[in-house]
Amino acid sequence: MASDIPEETTSFVGRKAELAGLEHTVAAHRLTTLTGSGGVGKTRLALRAARQAVPAYRDGVRWADLAPLHDDGLLIATVSDAVGLSDHTLRTPVDALCEWLADKELLLVLDSCDHLLPACAHLLGEILTTSPGLTVLATSRQPLGLRGERPVEVAPLPVEGAGDALTLFRDRAAAAAPGLTLRAPAAAEAAAEICRRLEGIPLAIELAAGALGEESVERVAARIRTRFDVPADASALPPRHRTLRTAIGWSHELCTPLERLLWARLTVLRGDFDEDTAREVCAGGPLTENGVAEALNGLVAKSVVRRDGARHRMLDTIREYGRMWLAELDEERAAADRHAACFHGLARRAHAGWTGDDQITWYHRIAETHADLCAALDHLLVHDTAAAQEMAGRIGFFWCCCGHLPQTRDYARRALDAGPAEGPHRTRALWVLGMTVMLQGDYSAALRLGRECTEAASRDGIDEGILAAAYLCGLTHLMIGQPRASLRRIEQVLGFTGTGSRLEAAYRLRCRLITVFALIGLGRLDEAAEAAGELRSACRARDERWTLSYVDYQLALIALMRGDAETSAAHARAMLAGKYRLRDRFGIALGLDILAAAIAAQGAGARAARVYGTGQVYWRMVGHPQRGTPELGPLREACERQAREAVGDAAYQRAFERGRADNAEVGLAAALQGELLP
């Protein structure tokens, strides 16, 4: 069973009856929606309920945080990521998601549906219809309005006597002001009054407790009393919303002017962030870079911002209040410009750092900041099309490797349509589009784009573009069974001496990768083995992990074709270890196939069958039947026949089904450790 439920970083207080009731409700209904006012604790209740539900679902629990999404453009991609789908086909994303979930038995949690209600309702209507084993738990301020939905309103914590609200206040007070005691009668009464005034709303209570680092509990109670004794305006806010808004407004008043400014500016960030990102996006005017760090610490101390290690985040309700102030300050455009510049810069640094010992770090950072990168691109496509074109080209290869092919294709096409008509940035975006359609199996489009890219790169006269165009053309020729044309195309560009830049070196290594594949396809195994060995040494010298993992795949294939199954398995496991670090599911699927073939060639039919079964899980993740260069197909079929003959059809099928039923990462880990036993 798999789950990716976020860790709870603070204590969970109360809710025993709600949890027990929710367990029964989720078990009895396919769609349950936790409703209630902002800050009432819907997400925390969903977190705890989801964690308790893991054993009940064969395929585990998956969590999709929708809070970072400002519109529904990334909704399907976010849900697909959450459930482990990295589709590499030309299908529509919703069709791919429906097919992936069709045989799953899992609990999907959609957190923070409020701002995407129509889109969430439409998507859930699709996937619940086509996926009979799917159960959904959603959080939203109002129901989604779907037939069969079971809304469950989340109430505030009890405030009477020594209720859970007071327990929460004491717990958070201890964190905000270590050593503070609330045992004295005056302090105890003040704490109880705070909880009553705040109507047991957890977020409001946490904000009040956060003030105890600087003020006494009696003073905090007096401030809240004064604030709440002011007659409410005639707005249409319901009482609990008004209470929370008042509490947030009171917390805002306690902040220093620079803390308030940072609060407003941070709202432009879509996801979690670190201090360096906060400085780059928020510094300016009276708020210096050093001032950002000080103000951020102040917001953490006041519970406005949550800190988890080096990462920070702001809850939706608090973010909404900050956005209101950002608009009041008339800084929305300036903040969006700084945000776009920050993530444009991130794309540049990641592209430049593709080769070197930080490659994997950059790979994961690009994956973690996906929502912010998309937001930056959307902004630049409107306000700076040249920068958008550059950014789409620099970030596209990362996204291809991450499996975000539909979005990569969309952004590359939009950037090409909107941006300059020529130049190296356009050529790179054209290359990204070509790589995307090739990975999706649209080879005719890939050939056409390869020709366009070659012509554009020739006009630009830049080595990186010339090598990239050759790589695209060579890889496409390989995939359509033309290794001779592929080799000829690569030999045309590897002969010249370039500038020796890191980026040029990275593309040169990729082109050498195509050379090895072409030699294998032509049956020139001795030349292929020599070229692969030299390429492996070059990759290690530059710490180029992505290309190195494919060289290990090639060496595994060469060894298997030469009859050395043991060496083949060793190289296959090395390839899989590298692809796992990069979270490259397409590469993992290829690696499992070659490992299974090597194990079958060693006579371990049942073990091979189980690895083949795990491989099928990964092939389904990318939406393809088994793929690879054409010469792999007959070899794979021969090894599969060998495995079946070794143990018999019935035993083979049982082991295969075991592998297919395994959780993907569990099966992969077992394959890497050689622990797959029949």
N, C-alpha and C positions, 0 to 999 in steps of 0.2 A: 504493500500500500504506500502511496506517495502523498506527501502533503507539503505545501509551501506556506504554511500559516505564519504570519509575522510573529516575532517574539514579543511577549508582553514585558515592557521595561519597568513598569511600576506594579504595585500590588493590586490585586483584584478584590474589591470589597463588596460583600453582600450578594444579592441576586440569586440566592439558592433556590427559592421558589420559582423565579423566572426561568432559571436554567433547566429545572426539572420539567416545567411545562413546555419549554421550547424544544427539549429533546423529543417529547411525544409529538409535538406539532410538526416538526421537521420530518419525523418518521412517517407521519400519516398524510402529509401533503407534499406535492412535488414543488410547489413554490410558496415559500414563506417570506413575508416582508416585515422586517422590524421597522416600525414607524415611530415617530415622536419628534419633539422639537430638537433643534441643534444643541449639542452639548449634553444631551440627556444620558448618553452612554450606549448608543446603539452599536457602535463599532466594537467597544470592549465586550459587550455581551455576545456579539457575533463571534469574536475571536475565541472566547472561552467555549462557546457552544460548538464551534467548528473543531477545536482541538479535542473535545470530548467525543466528537462524532467520528473521528478517523477510523476506529476499528469497524464501524458499521458499513463501510463502503469499500468494495473490492479494489477500486482504483483510487481510493484515497479522497482527500479534500484539496481543492484548489482555490486560491484566493486571488481575486482581481480587484485592485484598488483603482477606482475610477476618479478619485479626487483630483489627480493631476491633469485630467482631460478637460479642456475648456469648451470643447464641442465634441460631436460624435464622430469626428473624422478618424480617430484612433481607437474607437470602441471595440470593433471586431478584432483588430490587431492585439489590443490589450488582453482581451479574453482568450484569444488564440495562444498568446504567450503563456498565460496562466495555466492553460490545460496542456501545454507541451507540444503545440502544433507549429511547425515551421514550413508552411506549404511552399513547394517549389514548382507548382503547376500553373497553368493558365486559367484554372477555374476561378470563379468569383470567390472572394474570401469567405462569404457566408456559406456557400455550398461546401467548401473545403472543411469548414468548422462543423457543419452538420454531419458530414460523412465521418469525420474523426470521432465525434461524440456518439455516433449511432450505437456502438456496442459497449460503451463505457458505463460503469456503475460507479458514479462519483458524486460528491457534493461540491457544487460550485458556489462560492460566496462572491457576490457582487457588492462591494462596499461603496457607499456614497453615490447612489443613483439619482439623487435629487435633481441635478442640473441637466440630466440626460434622459428624463422620464420617457418621452415618446420613443427614442431610439432603443433604450433598454427594453421597453415593452415589446417593440417589434422584434428585436433579436431573440428575446426569451420565447416569444411566441413561435419562432422558427425552430430553435434548438430543442425546446421541450416537446414539440410535435414529432421531431425526427429521432429523438434520443430517449427511448422509454426508460433507460436506467439512470437518467440524469435527475438530480434533485438540486434545487436552487434555494439559497438563503440570501436575501437581499436586504440592504439597509437604505432607507429613504425617509424623508420627512413626511411623505405621503405615499399611499399605495400606488402600485404600478397600473392597476386597473385591468388586469388580465383575468379571464375566466379561470376559476379554480385556485386563484391566489388566496392565501390565508394571511391577512394582516394581523400583526401582533404589536400593540402599542407598548412602547417602553416608557414606564413611568419614572419620575424622579425617585431618588432614594428616600426612605422614611426619615422624617425629621423629629418625630416625637420621642422624648426620653433619650435613652442611649442608643438611638437608631443608627442605621448604616451611614447616614449623612455625616453624623458626628464622628463616627469611626474613620471615615474617609478624610475628614478635615484634620483629625489628630495625626493620621498617618502622613498626609502631605505636609502638615506643619512641622513634623519631626524632620522631614527631608529638607524643608526650606530653612529651618532654624534649629539645627542640632543643639540639644541641651535645653530647649524650651519645654517647660511643663505647663499643663493646663489644669493642674489639680486644685489650685486656689479657687475659692468660690467665685470671685469676680471674673477670673479668666475662664472658668468653666461656663459661667452664664453667658459671657461674651461669645464664646465659641458656639454655644447652642443658639444664640440669637442670630449669629451669622448664617448658620445652616437654615434656620427658619426663614430669615429674610430672603435667602437665595433659593428657597422652595425645594431644597434637596437636589438641585441640578448639579451633577458632578463637575462639569467644566467650570461653572461659576464658583463652586466651592474650592476647586483647585487653584483658581486665580486668586481668590481671597487668601488662601493659605500661602501662596507665593509671596504675598506682601509682608509676611511675618519675618522675613529676613531683614527688614528695615524698620518695621513698626510693631508695637505691642498688639496683642490680640484685642485689648480693650479699644485701642485707637482705631484698628481696622473695623471693629464693630460700629464705632461711632461714625466713621466715614460712610459706611454702608447705610446706616440708619438715616443719615442726612440725605444721602443720595436717593434713597427709596421713599423718603417722606415728601419729596417734591412731587406734586400731582403729575400723573402720567399725561402725556399729550393725547390728543384724540386720534392718534394713528390707529390703523387697523390691525396692529400686531396683537396676536393672542397673548394672554397674560404671561405664559412661560417664556415665550419669545421675548417679550418686553423685559422680563426679569433677567434673562441672559444678556440681552443687549445692554441693559443698565449695568450689569456686572462687568461686562467687557469695557464699556465706556468708563467705568470707575477705574478699572485697571489701566486703561489708557491714560487717565489723568495722573496716575501715580508714576508713570514713566517720565524720564527726562525728555526734553525736546529732541535730543538726538536719538533716543530709543524710539520715540514715536515716528521719527522720520525713517529710521531703519525698518520699523514694523511695516510702514506703508510700502517702502521700496521692495521689501522681501516678497511681497505678494505676486510679483511678476514671475517668480520661479515656480515651475510646475511641480517638481518633485522634491525629494530630499536634497540637501546641499551641504557642502563643507564651508569652512570659514573663508578659504581662498575665493571660492565662487561668490560668497556674500560680499567680500571686499570688491571684487571686480564688477559686480552688477550694481552694488548699492553706494559705493563711494562717490562723492561729488559734492561741491558746494561746502556747506559747513560740516558735512560728515566725511572726515578724512578716512584713509585706509586703517590707520590705527584706531580711529574712533569707531569704525565698524566692529572691530573685535571687542572693544569695551562695551558698546551698546548691545552687541549680541549676547555677551555674558549677562548683561542686565535683564534682557528679555527672557533668557533661560531661567534666571533666578526668580523671575516673576511668573513663571509657568506660561508665558506667552508663546515661547518656542520650546519644543521638546528636543533634548539632546540624547543621542544614542552613540556613544563612542565619539568618532570624529564627524558624524553626520547629524544634521539638524532637520527638523520639519515643523511646519505650522499647521494646526488643525483647521479644517474647512471654515468653521464658524468664525474663528479669529482672523483667518485670511480674508473673509468677506468684509469684516470691519476695516481691516487694513486697506482693502481695495477702495472702500468708500473714501478713506482719507487720502489715498493716492489721487483720486479724482478731484477731491477738494483742493489739493495742492497743485492741481493742473500739471501733474508730472507723468501721466500715463504714457504719452508718446516718448518722453525722454527715458523712462524706465524700460520701455519695450526696445528702444534703440540700444541701450546699454546691455540689455539681456541678449539681443541678437548679436551684438559685437562680441560679447563674452563667448557665446557658443560657436560663432564663426571662428574665433580664435582657437577654441578647443578643437574644432575640425582641422584647422591648419596644423596644430601641434601633433594631433593624432596621425595625420597623414605623413608628416615628416618623421614621426617616431615609429613608423610601421616596422622598419628593420631595427634591430637592437634589443637590448635586454629588457626594455619596457614594453615590448610588443603585446604581451598578454595583458599587462596592466591597461594599456590603451584600449585593447579590445573590449575588456570588461567595462571600462569607463564609458565607452561609447554606448554599450548596451544599457548601462544603468541610467544614462541621461537621455534616453530616447525621446521622451515627451518634450523635454526642453529643446532638444535639437530640432524636432519637428516644429515647435512653436517659433523658434528662431528662423527657420526656413520659410515658414508661412509669412512672417513679418517681412523678411527680405524680398520675397517674391512680389510684395506690394510696393515696398519703399526703396529697394536697392537691388534691381534684378541682376546686375553684374556680380554682386556679392553672393546672391542666391545661387547663381550658376556655378561659381567657384566652390561654394560650400557643398552643393549637391555632388560635385565631382570628387571632392576630397573625402566625403563621408560615405560615398556609395559602396565602395568595396567592403568596408566594415559591415554595412547593412546587408550586403549580399551574403557575407559569411554568417551573419546572425540569423539569416532566414527571413528578413523583412523584404521579400522580393516585390510584393504588390506595391508597397509604399515606395520602395526604391525606384521602381519603374515609373510611378506617378510623379514623384518629385523630379526625377531626371528629365522626363518629358516636359513638365511644366517649366523647369529651368531653361531647357533648350528653347522652348517656344517664347519665353519672356525675355531672355538675356541676349547678350551680344551675338552677332551672326558669325563671328569667327574669333580665333584666338585659342591659346592653350587650355584655358579653363573650359571653353566650350568643347574642345576635343576630349578632355577628360570626362565631362558629363556625357558625351556621346559614347565613350568607352564603357562607362557605368551602365548606360542603357543597353548596350550590346551584350555586356556580361549578364545582365539581368534576364534578358529574353533568352539567351543561350541556356542559362540555368533552369529556366522554365520550360525548356524543350522546344522553343520556337526557333528552329535552326535556320529557316529561310530568312527570317528577320535578322538573326544574328549575322549571317553572311553579308546581308545588305549593309548593316550597320558597321561591320568590320571593314568593308570597302570604303564607306564614308569616313570612318575613323582614320584609315590609312591615308586617304587623300588629304584630310584636314591636318594630320600630323606632319605630312610632308610639307605642307604650306607653312606650318608653324616652325619647322626645322628644329624641334626640341627632342632630345634623345628619349626622354621619358615617354612622350606621346608615341614616338615611332615604335619603341619596344612594346608599349601597351597594346597598340593596334595589332602588332604581329602576334602577341600572345592571344588576343581575342580570335583572330583568324585561325591561328594554329590549333587552338583548343576546339573551335567549332568544326574544323576539318577532321579532327580526331573523333569527335562525337558522331559524325556521319560516316565514319569508316573510310576516311581518306588519309591514312598516315603519311603517304608519300608527299601529298600536297602540303600537309602540315609541316613536315620536316623541311621541305623546300622553302616554305615561307619563313621559318625561323632562321634557317641558315643565311637568308638574305640580310638579316639585321644583326646577327651575332658576330658577323665578320668585322664590323666597324668599331673603331675605338672611340668611346664616349668621353664624357667629362669626368666620370668617376664619382659623381655625387651619390649620396645614400639612396635617393629615390631611383636614380637610374640603375643602381646596383640591384635594388629590389626587383625591378621589372626584368633585369637581365637574368636573375635567378629563376624567375617564373618562366622565362622563355627557354632556359636550359631544361626546366621541368618538362616542357612540351617536347623537347628533343628526345628525352629518355622515353616518354610515352610512344612517340612515333617509331623509335627504334624497336621497342617491344612489339608494336603492331606489325612491323615489317619482319619480325622474326630474327632480328640481329641482336641476339641476347648478349653475346660477349661485349659488343660495343655498348649496349644499353647498360650492362653491369658496370663497365668502366666509367661511363659518363655519370651514372648514378652515384658511384663511390666518390668521384671528384665533386659532384654537386653537394653531396652530404657533408663533405669536409668544408666546403665554402659556406654552407648554411650554418654549420656549427661555429665557424669563425666569426660570423656576423650575428649569431644568436637569432637566426631567422626561423621561428618555430613553425609558422604556417607552411612554408615550402618544405621544410625538413620533414614534417609529418607525411607529406605526399611522396617524398623521396623514400621514406621507409615503406610506404605502400608499394612503390615500384620495386624496391628490393625484395619485398615479400612475394610479389608477383613473379619476378625473375627467378627467385629460388624455387618457387613452386613449379614453374615451367621446366626447370632443370631437374626436378625430382628431389630437391632437398627440402622436405616438408618441415623439418625441425627449425632450420634457419628461417624459413618462410614464416612460421608461427612467431618466432622471436621478433622479426621485423614488423609483423602485423600488430603485435602487442605494443611495440614502441610507437607505431602510428596512432593506435587508439589512445594511448596515454596523452599524446600531443593534442589530438582532436578533442579529447575530453576537456583538457585545460582551456581550449578555445571555445568549448560548447558548440562545436561544428557538427550538427546532427547528420548532415549529408555525408561528411567525411567519416563519421562514426559508422554509419550504415555500410559504406564501402569497406571499412576496416573489418567489421564483423564478418562480412562475406568472405574476405580473403583469409581471415583467421579460421573460420569454419571449414573452408576448403583445405587449409593446411592440416587441421586436426583430422579431417576425414582421410587425407592422404597418409596419415600416420596409423590408420586403422581403428581410430576411436569413433565409431559411427554414432553412438548415442550422444557423446559429448559434442560432436560436430553438429548433430541435429538440433541440440539445444541452443548452440550459438547461432545457428541459422534462424531459429525461432526468435531469439532476441534481436537479430538483425532485421527481421520482418517488422518488429515494433518500431524500429528507427526508420525503416523505409516508409511506413505508414505516417510517421511524423512529418516527413517531407512530402508526402502525397504521391509518391511514385512507386510503381513496382520496382524491382531491382534494376538499378541503372549502373552505368559505367561505360568505359570504352568498349567497343564491340568485341575485342579479343577476350574479354573477361567472361562473356556469356557461355561459350562452349566449355571453358575450363571449369566454371562454376557448376554447370550441369553434370560434367563428368565426375567431379568430386562428390556431388550430392548422390549420384548413382552409386558411387563407391561406398558412401556412408550407409545407404539403404541396404546394399548387399552385405555389409559387414554385420548388421544386427537384425535385418529383416524389416519389412515394411511396417509391421505393427509397432515394434519397439522404436523404430525411427520416428513414427508419427507421434507416439506418446512423448518422446523427448522433445520433439519439435514444438508440440503444444505446451509443454512445460516452459520452454523458452519464450514462447509467445505470450504466455500468461504472466511471466515475471514482470515486476516493475522494471522499467527500462534501465535505470541506473543500477539497480541491484544485479540485473543480468550482465550489464557491462562490467561492473566491478568483479563479478565472479569470473568472467572471461579473461580479464586482465590478470587475475591472480591464478588462473589455471585451476579453479576450484569447481568447475562444472562437472559434477558426477551424475551418472545415470540413476 
